[in-house]
Amino acid sequence: MGPMPPVAALYDREAPPTAAEELGYYMTADLAAALSAPDLPIDDWRTWSNDPNIENQTFALSEHPPENRADVVTRFTYPGTERGMILTYTLCRRGPSDWKIEDVRTERAPPDSDGEAIPSLREMLGLPPQARRCE
């Protein structure tokens, strides 16, 4: 199994997981712990907005074998808007077929933002740029 299934599985859910144990299935331990804390700075980090409804979603994969990392890029639009979102999930490899999401960043500000640069999810949560270990 490659790095795309954990990301795609998140979008099969009605809402993002909130419990650390459940988040740990998809993400590195430090990211899972941070996302399970109350009062997150973003409503739905899968859509980068408070609107969980998306349309026209596509996925693309870019692996970086020497670093055992991969980027899964998802593009989608919101109902009623022409402007889409581009989110990049960075994953680290734990084993031959075991990948964990390490960070999420947007390439484009959501439609309701003021156009300012948006920090990655790890930055928003006060985490270092990479997980200390891919666990």
Beta strands, then each sheet from edge to edge (+ up, - down):
strand 1: 55-64
strand 2: 69-77
strand 3: 84-95
strand 4: 98-106
sheet 1: 1+ 2- 3+ 4-
end
